[in-house]
Amino acid sequence: MSVTTYGTADLLGVQTRLPQPEGFWMRFFPRVYTSEAEKIMFDELGEEDRRLAPFVAPMAQGRVLRELGYTTSSFRPAYLKPKHIVHPQKLLSRRAGEAMGGELSISDRRAAVVADMLLTQRQMIERRWDWMCAQALMFGSVTVEGEDYASQVVNFGRDASLTYTLSGDARWTVGATPNPLEDIRVARTNGYQRGSYPVNTIVMGLGAYSAFNRNADVRALLARDVRNGDSSFRAASLNAGEPYSYEGTVRGEGGQGGFDLWTFQGTFRDDAGNSQTVLNTNDVIGIGSPDGVRAFGAILDMDSLAAVPMFPKMWPNQDPSVEYVMTQSAPLMVPLRPNSTFRIRVG
């Protein structure tokens, strides 16, 4: 039986129909930008313009104002290229869940094998996207490195005062006189002054949240009410198995100036197969309006005819007789307003 390798259009169709779970951190990067160039370029604006209009006499000429500048940065993203081999033996063997003795044709089994591989590759790639979003929000930068890619730090220009560690008695987890609400108030004020957007979402590791929730002032303010009208984002945290949870709203005075509180305990496996945490258990992340963009550089592939976030392809090999399935992506997650985020290590 001759086998026809699936074309790009077929594979893109399968990728589109596959389940598309969205990571926690990617929700703060809703916009998608695809480039037909190999490099991704983004502009960094200077300090927010908060000048007051100057007073002049009624018959005087208007004052010419100096325009605030910006800097343009470019980055050639590393590729993500997970690849699988379709062995002929796989097409002859019963699949997990299939009736004993087999009930699928070889063609059906091959289609199922390819779909499984595409799903795995998509999940691996989106997990990396989500990790990059998390790094950008936590540190205002992303370190990109790999076996065949020299380490590069993409710095989005977040103010250094927005990333710091508490010390001594101020530490929430072991300090004698912690004041978590004041620490968050100071950080939110600093973020607003430098980023011009209110920081209204706080994400904590489990260690930080445990220490935070022991504080009597916190318990008096924390409102645990997932009400009608709340977003699907909040409601999603109630689903079993999610690595994040909506813990409630810490309200400000008179119901003003509060923030939504989340915990996150997601993990991933590194190249050596070891489990690693995405968020340090003692970290507190503040998120305002980072204006996150999922940017993707062009895929330098002779079969790539369009700028897409992911490009799947499949091709045969004659000796040994196998097929390869691969998905490519060239991502960079860019927070255009990095100063509307902060990170505090509290223990």
C-alpha positions as CSV (number, residue, x, y, z in Angstrom):
1,M,0.0,0.0,0.0
2,S,1.5,3.3,-1.0
3,V,1.2,6.1,1.6
4,T,0.8,9.8,0.7
5,T,2.4,12.2,3.1
6,Y,0.1,14.8,4.5
7,G,0.6,18.3,3.0
8,T,1.1,21.5,4.9
9,A,-2.5,22.6,4.4
10,D,-3.7,19.3,5.9
11,L,-1.4,19.7,8.9
12,L,-2.4,23.3,9.5
13,G,-6.0,22.2,9.5
14,V,-5.2,19.5,12.0
15,Q,-3.3,22.0,14.2
16,T,-6.3,24.4,14.0
17,R,-8.8,21.7,15.1
18,L,-6.7,20.3,17.9
19,P,-7.6,21.4,21.5
20,Q,-6.0,24.8,22.2
21,P,-5.5,25.2,25.9
22,E,-4.2,28.6,27.0
23,G,-1.6,29.1,29.6
24,F,-2.0,31.3,32.7
25,W,0.6,33.9,31.8
26,M,-0.3,34.1,28.1
27,R,-3.6,35.7,29.1
28,F,-1.6,38.9,29.7
29,F,-0.3,38.7,26.1
30,P,-3.6,38.7,24.1
31,R,-2.3,40.3,20.9
32,V,-0.5,38.3,18.2
33,Y,2.0,39.7,15.8
34,T,3.5,37.7,13.0
35,S,6.5,39.0,10.9
36,E,7.6,38.1,7.4
37,A,11.1,39.1,8.5
38,E,13.5,36.9,10.4
39,K,14.0,39.5,13.2
40,I,11.4,40.9,15.5
41,M,11.6,44.6,16.2
42,F,9.8,46.5,19.0
43,D,9.9,50.1,20.2
44,E,10.5,51.0,23.8
45,L,8.9,54.3,24.8
46,G,10.7,56.6,27.2
47,E,9.2,57.8,30.5
48,E,5.5,58.5,30.4
49,D,4.8,62.2,29.4
50,R,3.2,63.8,32.5
51,R,4.0,67.4,31.7
52,L,1.4,70.1,32.4
53,A,0.5,72.4,29.6
54,P,2.4,75.6,30.2
55,F,0.7,78.9,30.9
56,V,1.2,81.7,28.4
57,A,-0.3,85.2,27.9
58,P,-3.4,85.2,25.7
59,M,-1.6,87.0,22.8
60,A,1.7,85.2,23.2
61,Q,2.8,82.5,20.8
62,G,2.3,78.8,21.9
63,R,5.2,77.0,23.4
64,V,6.9,74.4,21.2
65,L,7.4,71.2,23.3
66,R,10.2,68.8,22.9
67,E,8.9,65.4,21.8
68,L,9.8,62.4,24.0
69,G,11.9,59.8,22.1
70,Y,11.9,56.0,21.9
71,T,14.4,53.3,21.2
72,T,14.0,50.4,18.8
73,S,15.3,47.0,19.6
74,S,15.5,43.9,17.4
75,F,15.9,40.2,18.2
76,R,16.4,37.2,16.0
77,P,14.4,34.6,17.9
78,A,15.5,31.0,18.5
79,Y,13.4,28.3,16.9
80,L,11.3,25.8,18.6
81,K,11.4,22.6,16.5
82,P,10.0,19.5,18.2
83,K,10.1,16.5,15.8
84,H,8.8,13.0,15.9
85,I,9.4,9.9,13.7
86,V,6.4,7.9,12.4
87,H,7.7,4.3,12.3
88,P,5.9,1.7,10.2
89,Q,5.8,-0.6,13.2
90,K,3.6,2.0,15.0
91,L,1.0,1.6,12.3
92,L,0.8,-2.1,12.7
93,S,0.6,-2.2,16.5
94,R,-2.7,-1.7,18.5
95,R,-3.0,1.7,19.9
96,A,-3.8,2.3,23.6
97,G,-7.6,2.0,24.1
98,E,-8.1,0.1,20.8
99,A,-9.9,-3.2,21.0
100,M,-7.7,-6.3,21.4
101,G,-6.6,-7.5,18.0
102,G,-7.1,-4.0,16.6
103,E,-10.1,-2.4,15.0
104,L,-8.5,0.5,13.1
105,S,-7.2,0.3,9.6
106,I,-3.5,1.2,9.0
107,S,-4.6,4.5,7.4
108,D,-6.8,5.4,10.4
109,R,-4.1,4.4,12.8
110,R,-1.5,6.5,10.9
111,A,-3.8,9.6,11.0
112,A,-4.3,9.1,14.8
113,V,-0.5,8.7,15.3
114,V,0.2,11.9,13.4
115,A,-2.6,13.8,15.3
116,D,-1.1,12.7,18.6
117,M,2.3,13.9,17.6
118,L,1.0,17.3,16.4
119,L,-0.9,17.7,19.7
120,T,2.3,16.9,21.7
121,Q,4.3,19.3,19.7
122,R,1.7,22.0,20.0
123,Q,1.5,21.6,23.8
124,M,5.3,21.7,24.1
125,I,5.5,24.9,22.1
126,E,2.6,26.6,23.9
127,R,4.2,25.6,27.2
128,R,7.4,27.4,26.1
129,W,5.4,30.4,25.1
130,D,3.7,30.5,28.5
131,W,7.1,30.2,30.2
132,M,8.4,33.1,28.2
133,C,5.4,35.2,29.1
134,A,6.0,34.4,32.8
135,Q,9.7,35.3,32.6
136,A,8.9,38.7,30.9
137,L,6.3,39.5,33.7
138,M,8.5,38.3,36.5
139,F,11.8,39.8,35.5
140,G,11.2,42.3,32.7
141,S,13.5,40.1,30.6
142,V,13.8,36.7,29.0
143,T,16.9,34.6,28.8
144,V,16.9,32.5,25.5
145,E,19.4,29.7,25.4
146,G,19.7,26.2,24.0
147,E,22.1,23.4,22.9
148,D,22.6,25.1,19.5
149,Y,21.8,28.7,20.5
150,A,24.1,30.9,22.4
151,S,22.5,32.4,25.5
152,Q,21.0,35.8,25.0
153,V,19.1,38.1,27.4
154,V,16.3,40.1,25.9
155,N,15.8,43.0,28.3
156,F,12.5,44.9,27.9
157,G,13.8,47.9,29.9
158,R,11.9,47.5,33.2
159,D,13.0,49.8,35.9
160,A,15.4,48.1,38.3
161,S,13.4,49.3,41.3
162,L,10.6,47.0,40.3
163,T,12.5,43.8,41.0
164,Y,13.8,43.3,44.6
165,T,14.1,41.0,47.6
166,L,13.0,41.6,51.1
167,S,15.6,41.1,53.8
168,G,15.8,40.6,57.6
169,D,12.7,41.1,59.7
170,A,10.7,42.4,56.7
171,R,10.6,38.9,55.1
172,W,7.1,37.5,55.2
173,T,8.1,33.9,55.7
174,V,10.7,34.2,58.5
175,G,10.8,37.8,59.5
176,A,9.7,39.0,63.0
177,T,7.8,42.2,61.8
178,P,6.5,41.6,58.3
179,N,3.9,43.9,56.8
180,P,2.7,42.3,53.6
181,L,-0.1,44.8,52.8
182,E,2.3,47.7,53.2
183,D,4.9,46.0,51.0
184,I,2.4,45.4,48.2
185,R,1.0,49.0,48.6
186,V,4.6,50.4,48.1
187,A,5.3,48.1,45.2
188,R,1.9,49.0,43.5
189,T,2.5,52.7,44.0
190,N,6.0,52.4,42.5
191,G,4.7,50.4,39.6
192,Y,2.0,53.0,38.9
193,Q,4.4,55.9,39.1
194,R,6.8,54.3,36.6
195,G,4.2,52.5,34.4
196,S,1.2,54.8,34.6
197,Y,-1.2,51.9,35.0
198,P,-2.7,50.5,38.2
199,V,-1.4,47.1,39.2
200,N,-4.6,45.3,39.9
201,T,-3.5,41.6,39.7
202,I,-1.2,39.9,42.2
203,V,0.1,36.4,41.7
204,M,1.9,34.6,44.6
205,G,3.8,31.4,45.0
206,L,2.4,29.1,47.6
207,G,5.0,30.0,50.2
208,A,4.3,33.7,49.8
209,Y,0.6,33.2,49.9
210,S,0.8,31.0,53.1
211,A,2.7,33.8,54.9
212,F,0.4,36.5,53.4
213,N,-2.7,34.7,54.6
214,R,-1.4,34.3,58.2
215,N,-1.5,38.1,58.6
216,A,-4.6,39.3,60.6
217,D,-5.0,42.4,58.5
218,V,-5.0,40.4,55.3
219,R,-7.7,38.0,56.5
220,A,-9.9,41.0,57.4
221,L,-9.7,42.3,53.9
222,L,-9.7,39.1,51.8
223,A,-13.1,38.7,50.1
224,R,-13.6,35.1,48.8
225,D,-16.5,35.6,46.5
226,V,-16.6,34.4,43.0
227,R,-19.7,36.4,42.0
228,N,-22.0,36.3,39.0
229,G,-20.4,38.5,36.3
230,D,-16.8,37.5,37.1
231,S,-14.7,36.8,34.0
232,S,-14.2,33.3,32.6
233,F,-10.6,33.8,33.6
234,R,-11.5,33.6,37.2
235,A,-14.0,30.9,36.7
236,A,-11.4,28.8,34.9
237,S,-9.4,28.5,38.1
238,L,-12.2,26.5,39.7
239,N,-11.5,23.6,37.2
240,A,-9.8,20.7,38.8
241,G,-6.2,20.1,37.9
242,E,-5.3,23.7,37.0
243,P,-1.9,24.9,38.5
244,Y,-3.5,28.3,39.4
245,S,-6.2,29.4,41.7
246,Y,-8.2,32.6,42.2
247,E,-8.0,33.3,46.0
248,G,-10.2,36.3,46.2
249,T,-10.1,40.1,46.1
250,V,-8.2,42.2,48.6
251,R,-10.3,45.3,48.9
252,G,-9.1,48.8,49.5
253,E,-10.8,51.4,51.6
254,G,-14.4,51.8,50.7
255,G,-14.0,49.1,48.1
256,Q,-11.5,51.2,46.1
257,G,-7.9,50.4,45.2
258,G,-8.2,46.6,45.7
259,F,-6.6,43.8,43.6
260,D,-7.4,40.3,42.5
261,L,-5.2,37.7,44.2
262,W,-4.0,34.5,42.5
263,T,-1.7,31.6,43.5
264,F,0.3,29.7,40.9
265,Q,2.2,26.4,41.4
266,G,2.8,25.2,37.8
267,T,5.9,23.1,36.9
268,F,7.7,22.0,33.8
269,R,10.4,19.5,32.9
270,D,13.8,20.8,31.8
271,D,16.0,19.3,29.1
272,A,17.4,16.8,31.7
273,G,13.9,15.6,32.6
274,N,13.9,17.3,36.0
275,S,10.8,19.0,37.4
276,Q,11.2,22.8,37.8
277,T,8.8,25.4,39.1
278,V,7.8,28.3,36.9
279,L,7.3,30.7,39.9
280,N,9.5,30.7,43.0
281,T,7.3,29.7,46.0
282,N,8.3,32.9,47.8
283,D,7.7,35.3,44.9
284,V,5.0,37.9,44.5
285,I,4.3,39.2,41.0
286,G,2.3,42.4,40.3
287,I,0.6,42.8,36.9
288,G,-1.1,45.9,35.7
289,S,-1.5,46.5,31.9
290,P,1.7,45.2,30.3
291,D,0.2,45.3,26.8
292,G,1.7,41.9,26.1
293,V,2.3,40.8,22.5
294,R,3.0,37.3,21.2
295,A,5.4,38.1,18.4
296,F,6.7,35.5,15.9
297,G,9.5,35.8,13.4
298,A,9.4,34.3,10.0
299,I,10.1,30.5,9.7
300,L,13.0,30.1,7.2
301,D,11.6,27.0,5.6
302,M,11.2,26.4,1.9
303,D,7.7,25.1,2.5
304,S,6.6,28.0,4.7
305,L,4.4,30.2,2.6
306,A,2.8,32.4,5.3
307,A,3.7,34.2,8.5
308,V,2.2,31.9,11.2
309,P,2.9,31.3,15.0
310,M,3.4,27.6,14.3
311,F,4.3,25.9,11.1
312,P,3.8,22.1,11.0
313,K,5.3,19.9,8.2
314,M,5.7,16.3,7.3
315,W,8.1,14.6,4.9
316,P,9.2,11.0,4.1
317,N,12.6,9.4,4.4
318,Q,13.4,6.5,2.1
319,D,16.1,4.6,3.9
320,P,15.2,3.8,6.6
321,S,11.6,4.1,5.5
322,V,10.0,6.4,8.0
323,E,8.2,9.8,8.1
324,Y,9.1,12.9,10.1
325,V,6.5,15.2,11.7
326,M,7.8,18.6,12.9
327,T,6.3,21.9,14.1
328,Q,8.3,25.1,14.1
329,S,7.9,28.4,15.8
330,A,10.1,31.5,16.3
331,P,8.5,33.3,19.3
332,L,9.2,36.3,21.5
333,M,6.7,37.4,24.1
334,V,7.0,41.2,24.4
335,P,5.5,43.3,27.2
336,L,5.3,46.8,25.7
337,R,4.7,48.3,29.1
338,P,7.2,46.4,31.3
339,N,7.0,49.0,34.1
340,S,3.4,48.0,34.9
341,T,4.7,44.8,36.5
342,F,6.9,44.0,39.5
343,R,8.4,41.1,41.4
344,I,9.1,40.9,45.1
345,R,10.9,37.9,46.7
346,V,9.4,37.8,50.2
347,G,11.3,35.0,51.9
